């Protein structure tokens, strides 16, 4: 039976040593299994688990070989053993169900140069508002996914979950699920509910202190459209505009908004870092400006690396400055398009100060703006993402 686990270990090593970080690891892995069809579903699940455990420990164990790093990753990311630890490192078996502090102490007996502080290595770039220990340890857990319930009471929805015997957690009125639960078997996605991280949902609460009439909304870096659905359900805007840099993203967004019964007036591609491209946006937007502009800007995504832990191992910190400059340009180009008395909601999914507080301070130097509120939304205590948001008016 031990040979079964060593076979999975060898396959995981081969996959990891062939990965070059050119694509998200989940896509690379999916393509790998598509090419090599010898792996059954059980094999794919076990190998995937080993690979992600390896990534979740970041750069904490680089002095050990890939074999040992996979064992360390599995030990720290599991509370019970399916036989892997018993087969590959039995001296850790008795401790696998212990607290994380106890497990790390035991781990150092076997792997003395393990460095917990390097699970998340980019501490010099972090905002000072974060609890670094809790944050780095959160990467050892698989995140939950969270949903937003559209136009229905939470109580009725919970009754349905209980009826279907679907396990869930509720945090601040927001419902979360393990990644292996497919709610589309019971609910209409985007029509009844839509997937949106707990911290992402909370960013919209900054608008509660504003007198928003619901005249116009522009979701500038719309992506999958979660913010558009959230804001539309809350304020029912008369005019709704969406844009993105990528046409294929807008095509998918159009499909999703249609399914969600949300009408939008214009969808257009625009590069918000380019001042000339802004002229394109002006052709579509109201001449008097937009009442609410939401910009979930391109960023390092460091607040979401619990979902893509490969970047814990291979991130170039110089990218932070590059992203910061893009973000500053985007904000500077957007500000003139805000309607008098309107609002601008700046959002990143980054925990790096340069992409958040520093961007706002830089904008203040060249523009007369009022920052109504800016804050971080930390989800690491609830197996969610980390976001930063700043609410601005002119």
C-alpha positions as a printed NumPy array, in Angstrom:
array([[  0.   ,   0.   ,   0.   ],
       [  2.914,   2.354,   0.724],
       [  3.864,   2.113,  -2.952],
       [  0.556,   3.819,  -3.817],
       [  1.566,   6.941,  -1.84 ],
       [  5.101,   6.966,  -3.196],
       [  3.694,   6.823,  -6.711],
       [  1.634,   9.922,  -6.014],
       [  4.679,  11.571,  -4.449],
       [  6.822,  10.878,  -7.532],
       [  4.104,  12.236,  -9.823],
       [  3.766,  15.401,  -7.731],
       [  7.542,  15.936,  -7.819],
       [  7.584,  15.556, -11.602],
       [  4.728,  18.041, -12.011],
       [  6.218,  20.613,  -9.638],
       [  9.693,  20.458, -11.118],
       [  8.24 ,  20.975, -14.598],
       [  6.204,  24.037, -13.625],
       [  7.662,  27.384, -14.764],
       [  5.091,  29.844, -13.329],
       [  4.048,  31.012, -16.789],
       [  0.388,  30.261, -16.04 ],
       [ -1.629,  29.845, -12.84 ],
       [ -0.768,  26.434, -11.44 ],
       [ -4.399,  25.284, -11.562],
       [ -4.414,  25.772, -15.34 ],
       [ -1.006,  24.117, -15.737],
       [ -2.171,  21.129, -13.701],
       [ -5.414,  20.794, -15.644],
       [ -3.465,  20.754, -18.913],
       [ -1.015,  18.209, -17.485],
       [ -3.763,  15.785, -16.542],
       [ -5.371,  16.339, -19.95 ],
       [ -2.136,  15.257, -21.628],
       [ -1.51 ,  12.292, -19.336],
       [ -4.793,  10.435, -19.079],
       [ -3.373,   7.543, -17.041],
       [ -4.442,   9.241, -13.795],
       [ -7.85 ,   8.346, -12.396],
       [ -9.971,  10.796, -10.428],
       [ -8.637,   9.536,  -7.1  ],
       [ -5.059,   9.891,  -8.326],
       [ -5.668,  13.411,  -9.629],
       [ -7.204,  14.495,  -6.335],
       [ -4.333,  13.096,  -4.256],
       [ -1.602,  14.516,  -6.495],
       [ -3.299,  17.918,  -6.623],
       [ -3.473,  17.931,  -2.829],
       [  0.248,  17.201,  -2.529],
       [  1.146,  19.945,  -5.   ],
       [ -0.938,  22.623,  -3.333],
       [  0.372,  21.639,   0.102],
       [  3.88 ,  22.182,  -1.292],
       [  2.967,  25.672,  -2.476],
       [  1.179,  26.627,   0.74 ],
       [  4.369,  26.518,   2.797],
       [  5.89 ,  29.206,   0.583],
       [  9.663,  29.603,   0.917],
       [  9.81 ,  28.175,   4.443],
       [ 11.636,  24.98 ,   3.48 ],
       [ 13.761,  25.784,   0.44 ],
       [ 16.83 ,  24.137,   1.973],
       [ 15.112,  20.769,   1.66 ],
       [ 14.47 ,  18.793,  -1.511],
       [ 11.09 ,  18.707,  -3.235],
       [ 10.276,  15.325,  -1.67 ],
       [ 10.697,  16.693,   1.864],
       [  8.899,  19.948,   1.075],
       [  5.849,  18.008,  -0.1  ],
       [  5.85 ,  16.03 ,   3.153],
       [  6.144,  19.26 ,   5.178],
       [  3.327,  20.815,   3.168],
       [  1.032,  17.852,   3.665],
       [  1.755,  17.679,   7.407],
       [  1.014,  21.367,   7.991],
       [ -2.118,  21.506,   5.848],
       [ -3.878,  18.39 ,   7.198],
       [ -5.413,  17.496,  10.544],
       [ -5.709,  13.792,   9.72 ],
       [ -3.703,  11.393,   7.593],
       [ -5.06 ,   9.355,   4.692],
       [ -1.955,   7.148,   4.877],
       [  0.531,   9.472,   3.19 ],
       [  2.405,  10.564,   6.329],
       [  2.377,   7.04 ,   7.744],
       [  4.037,   5.825,   4.548],
       [  6.522,   8.641,   3.947],
       [  7.39 ,  10.127,   7.375],
       [  5.841,   8.015,  10.173],
       [  7.591,   9.921,  12.991],
       [  5.196,  12.843,  12.298],
       [  2.059,  10.709,  12.34 ],
       [  1.171,  11.086,  16.02 ],
       [  1.295,  14.895,  15.758],
       [ -0.815,  15.457,  12.662],
       [ -3.963,  16.236,  14.668],
       [ -2.225,  18.638,  17.071],
       [ -2.445,  22.418,  17.157],
       [ -0.389,  24.313,  14.605],
       [  2.053,  25.51 ,  17.268],
       [  2.601,  21.913,  18.406],
       [  2.96 ,  20.684,  14.832],
       [  5.575,  23.295,  13.979],
       [  7.549,  22.411,  17.124],
       [  7.439,  18.725,  16.185],
       [  8.279,  19.513,  12.56 ],
       [ 11.474,  21.293,  13.564],
       [ 12.749,  18.134,  15.244],
       [ 12.708,  16.429,  11.854],
       [ 13.362,  19.512,   9.692],
       [ 15.338,  21.925,  11.917],
       [ 15.803,  24.731,   9.352],
       [ 12.092,  25.066,   8.605],
       [ 11.335,  28.803,   8.845],
       [  7.686,  29.642,   9.511],
       [  8.336,  33.329,   8.841],
       [  8.968,  32.555,   5.181],
       [  5.568,  31.04 ,   4.464],
       [  4.824,  34.596,   3.322],
       [  8.238,  36.1  ,   2.607],
       [  7.348,  39.609,   1.469],
       [  6.839,  41.1  ,   4.908],
       [  8.69 ,  44.334,   4.184],
       [  5.995,  45.242,   1.67 ],
       [  3.005,  44.45 ,   3.898],
       [  0.68 ,  47.041,   5.335],
       [  1.296,  47.688,   9.004],
       [ -2.373,  47.077,   9.71 ],
       [ -2.15 ,  43.307,   9.25 ],
       [ -1.452,  40.607,  11.842],
       [  1.492,  38.983,  10.09 ],
       [  1.452,  35.709,  12.025],
       [ -2.259,  35.082,  11.5  ],
       [ -2.006,  36.146,   7.877],
       [  0.898,  33.867,   6.941],
       [ -0.638,  30.894,   8.757],
       [ -3.913,  31.407,   6.917],
       [ -2.179,  30.239,   3.742],
       [ -1.959,  26.738,   5.224],
       [ -5.751,  26.4  ,   4.923],
       [ -7.852,  26.008,   1.825],
       [-10.06 ,  29.107,   1.505],
       [-13.818,  28.827,   1.56 ],
       [-15.899,  30.271,  -1.207],
       [-18.679,  32.656,  -0.274],
       [-21.972,  33.601,  -1.879],
       [-24.214,  36.617,  -2.06 ],
       [-27.933,  35.91 ,  -1.826],
       [-29.887,  38.029,  -4.29 ],
       [-33.252,  39.516,  -3.344],
       [-34.125,  36.788,  -0.836],
       [-33.885,  36.462,   2.913],
       [-30.887,  34.748,   4.457],
       [-33.212,  32.781,   6.745],
       [-35.104,  31.198,   3.84 ],
       [-31.863,  30.351,   2.094],
       [-30.44 ,  28.707,   5.217],
       [-33.622,  26.672,   5.538],
       [-33.034,  25.349,   2.035],
       [-29.416,  24.52 ,   2.813],
       [-30.515,  22.607,   5.898],
       [-33.211,  20.841,   3.894],
       [-30.636,  19.714,   1.327],
       [-28.145,  18.884,   4.114],
       [-25.463,  21.125,   2.621],
       [-22.734,  22.034,   5.149],
       [-21.952,  25.746,   5.472],
       [-20.632,  28.439,   7.791],
       [-22.081,  31.895,   8.438],
       [-19.811,  34.849,   9.183],
       [-21.252,  38.346,   9.589],
       [-24.339,  37.178,   7.726],
       [-22.287,  35.917,   4.751],
       [-22.413,  32.218,   3.924],
       [-19.332,  30.17 ,   3.049],
       [-18.745,  26.66 ,   1.703],
       [-15.921,  24.217,   1.188],
       [-14.486,  24.206,  -2.323],
       [-15.82 ,  20.751,  -3.177],
       [-19.497,  21.766,  -2.8  ],
       [-21.192,  22.561,  -6.105],
       [-24.24 ,  24.698,  -5.359],
       [-25.382,  24.637,  -8.983],
       [-26.922,  21.256,  -8.201],
       [-29.534,  23.04 ,  -6.047],
       [-29.513,  26.755,  -6.905],
       [-29.487,  28.979,  -9.978],
       [-26.088,  30.647, -10.052],
       [-26.183,  34.382, -10.825],
       [-29.968,  34.342, -10.741],
       [-30.576,  33.352,  -7.105],
       [-27.039,  33.597,  -5.786],
       [-23.599,  34.518,  -7.028],
       [-20.125,  33.641,  -5.806],
       [-18.272,  36.543,  -4.209],
       [-15.65 ,  36.538,  -1.485],
       [-16.615,  37.721,   1.994],
       [-14.224,  40.685,   1.919],
       [-15.299,  41.662,  -1.568],
       [-18.906,  41.791,  -0.415],
       [-17.955,  44.   ,   2.502],
       [-16.283,  46.666,   0.357],
       [-19.697,  47.88 ,  -0.784],
       [-20.564,  48.746,   2.833],
       [-18.382,  51.85 ,   2.514],
       [-21.176,  53.28 ,   0.392],
       [-23.708,  53.035,   3.237],
       [-22.636,  56.457,   4.467],
       [-23.261,  58.087,   1.067],
       [-26.394,  59.623,  -0.382],
       [-26.461,  57.72 ,  -3.682],
       [-29.424,  58.519,  -5.887],
       [-28.81 ,  55.644,  -8.281],
       [-28.407,  57.753, -11.424],
       [-25.34 ,  56.109, -12.957],
       [-22.695,  53.456, -12.295],
       [-19.473,  52.706, -14.161],
       [-17.706,  49.47 , -13.248],
       [-14.36 ,  50.262, -14.857],
       [-12.278,  47.099, -14.396],
       [-15.332,  44.895, -14.413],
       [-13.73 ,  41.463, -14.662],
       [-16.308,  38.797, -13.873],
       [-18.853,  41.463, -12.86 ],
       [-19.361,  40.639,  -9.194],
       [-19.157,  44.295,  -8.145],
       [-21.637,  45.26 , -10.887],
       [-24.193,  42.771,  -9.62 ],
       [-23.619,  43.78 ,  -6.006],
       [-23.948,  47.527,  -6.653],
       [-26.889,  47.113,  -9.017],
       [-28.833,  44.996,  -6.525],
       [-28.165,  47.583,  -3.816],
       [-28.891,  50.835,  -5.666],
       [-30.745,  49.888,  -8.907],
       [-28.884,  52.371, -11.098],
       [-30.761,  53.948, -14.003],
       [-27.612,  53.953, -16.15 ],
       [-25.056,  51.155, -15.93 ],
       [-21.731,  51.008, -17.79 ],
       [-19.073,  48.292, -17.735],
       [-15.589,  48.214, -19.196],
       [-12.457,  46.112, -19.169],
       [ -9.196,  45.859, -21.055],
       [-10.1  ,  42.425, -22.491],
       [-12.932,  41.785, -24.919],
       [-13.334,  38.108, -24.018],
       [-13.878,  39.136, -20.393],
       [-16.607,  41.546, -21.461],
       [-18.249,  38.83 , -23.561],
       [-18.461,  36.556, -20.523],
       [-19.599,  39.465, -18.365],
       [-22.419,  40.223, -20.789],
       [-23.602,  36.631, -20.533],
       [-23.469,  36.76 , -16.745],
       [-25.305,  40.081, -16.376],
       [-28.01 ,  38.908, -18.761],
       [-28.453,  35.769, -16.692],
       [-28.638,  37.943, -13.573],
       [-31.358,  40.109, -15.228],
       [-29.211,  43.216, -14.913],
       [-29.541,  45.704, -17.754],
       [-26.5  ,  47.721, -18.729],
       [-26.278,  50.556, -21.207],
       [-22.788,  50.158, -22.613],
       [-19.969,  47.66 , -22.529],
       [-16.627,  48.771, -23.969],
       [-12.923,  47.945, -23.989],
       [-10.633,  50.626, -22.636],
       [ -7.068,  50.862, -21.339],
       [ -7.454,  53.15 , -18.351],
       [ -3.697,  53.646, -18.038],
       [ -3.651,  55.406, -21.423],
       [ -4.854,  59.007, -21.546],
       [ -5.782,  58.683, -25.222],
       [ -7.917,  55.629, -24.525],
       [ -9.887,  57.617, -21.969],
       [-11.362,  59.521, -24.885],
       [-13.022,  56.235, -25.877],
       [-14.682,  55.983, -22.474],
       [-15.967,  59.548, -22.711],
       [-17.904,  58.663, -25.856],
       [-20.022,  56.21 , -23.893],
       [-20.404,  57.906, -20.51 ],
       [-22.797,  60.718, -19.471],
       [-21.437,  64.18 , -20.272],
       [-22.186,  65.356, -16.744],
       [-20.086,  62.526, -15.316],
       [-20.87 ,  59.308, -13.435],
       [-22.408,  59.235,  -9.964],
       [-20.52 ,  56.132,  -8.784],
       [-17.346,  54.761, -10.346],
       [-15.938,  51.481,  -9.067],
       [-12.371,  50.539,  -9.958],
       [-11.242,  47.12 ,  -8.758],
       [ -7.84 ,  47.817, -10.255],
       [ -5.191,  45.395, -11.537],
       [ -2.844,  44.49 ,  -8.701],
       [ -0.466,  41.828,  -7.409],
       [ -3.399,  39.914,  -5.939],
       [ -1.349,  39.272,  -2.804],
       [ -4.492,  39.263,  -0.664],
       [ -5.781,  36.241,  -2.587],
       [ -2.696,  34.032,  -2.655],
       [ -4.486,  31.575,  -0.399],
       [ -6.35 ,  30.627,  -3.592],
       [ -3.25 ,  30.69 ,  -5.804],
       [ -0.443,  29.798,  -3.374],
       [  2.124,  29.233,  -6.132],
       [  2.915,  32.98 ,  -5.916],
       [  4.14 ,  32.476,  -2.35 ],
       [  7.135,  30.809,  -3.955],
       [  7.762,  32.872,  -7.042],
       [  6.906,  36.557,  -6.852],
       [  9.091,  39.407,  -8.062],
       [  8.664,  42.323,  -5.639],
       [  9.589,  44.739,  -8.419],
       [  6.13 ,  44.078,  -9.815],
       [  4.668,  46.037,  -6.904],
       [  6.112,  49.309,  -8.177],
       [  4.97 ,  48.527, -11.713],
       [  1.427,  47.879, -10.501],
       [  1.507,  51.004,  -8.361],
       [  2.293,  53.195, -11.354],
       [ -0.545,  51.605, -13.34 ],
       [ -2.93 ,  52.179, -10.445],
       [ -1.965,  55.838, -10.088],
       [ -2.488,  56.403, -13.807],
       [ -5.884,  54.695, -13.717],
       [ -7.087,  56.801, -10.793],
       [ -5.836,  60.053, -12.333],
       [ -7.68 ,  59.296, -15.565],
       [-10.901,  58.318, -13.803],
       [-11.241,  61.28 , -11.415],
       [-12.286,  63.843, -14.085],
       [-15.161,  61.55 , -15.089],
       [-16.863,  61.645, -11.68 ],
       [-20.089,  63.608, -11.546],
       [-20.122,  66.61 ,  -9.223],
       [-21.09 ,  65.257,  -5.821],
       [-20.379,  61.715,  -7.008],
       [-18.182,  58.989,  -5.576],
       [-15.221,  56.834,  -6.542],
       [-14.578,  53.446,  -4.911],
       [-10.962,  52.317,  -5.316],
       [-10.372,  48.615,  -4.594],
       [ -7.445,  46.21 ,  -4.683],
       [ -7.04 ,  42.612,  -3.524],
       [ -3.535,  43.411,  -2.317],
       [ -1.988,  43.598,   1.152],
       [  0.982,  45.631,  -0.051],
       [  1.058,  49.194,   1.233],
       [  2.468,  50.564,  -2.022],
       [ -0.666,  49.524,  -3.908],
       [ -3.051,  50.91 ,  -1.332],
       [ -2.209,  53.67 ,   1.157],
       [  0.68 ,  54.954,  -0.974],
       [ -1.504,  55.231,  -4.08 ],
       [ -4.079,  57.318,  -2.227],
       [ -1.376,  59.573,  -0.762],
       [  0.159,  60.05 ,  -4.206],
       [ -3.188,  61.052,  -5.694],
       [ -3.69 ,  63.594,  -2.9  ],
       [ -0.499,  65.376,  -3.994],
       [ -1.884,  66.201,  -7.449],
       [ -5.664,  66.224,  -7.028],
       [ -8.087,  67.891,  -4.648],
       [ -9.934,  64.87 ,  -3.331],
       [-11.671,  63.979,  -0.108],
       [-11.076,  60.472,   1.202],
       [-14.291,  59.668,   3.051],
       [-12.917,  56.384,   4.357],
       [-10.227,  53.879,   3.551],
       [ -9.77 ,  50.503,   5.186],
       [ -8.656,  46.919,   4.8  ],
       [-11.088,  44.04 ,   4.815],
       [ -9.175,  41.086,   6.233],
       [-10.707,  37.685,   5.602],
       [ -7.867,  35.506,   6.873],
       [ -9.686,  34.794,  10.136],
       [-12.625,  33.416,   8.16 ],
       [-10.739,  31.638,   5.342],
       [-11.436,  34.504,   2.969],
       [ -9.46 ,  37.069,   0.955],
       [ -7.937,  40.392,   1.937],
       [ -9.026,  43.591,   0.171],
       [ -8.332,  47.294,   0.466],
       [-10.91 ,  49.934,  -0.405],
       [-10.939,  53.719,  -0.401],
       [-14.072,  55.805,  -0.899],
       [-13.315,  59.136,  -2.529],
       [-15.295,  62.212,  -3.527],
       [-14.123,  65.453,  -5.138]])
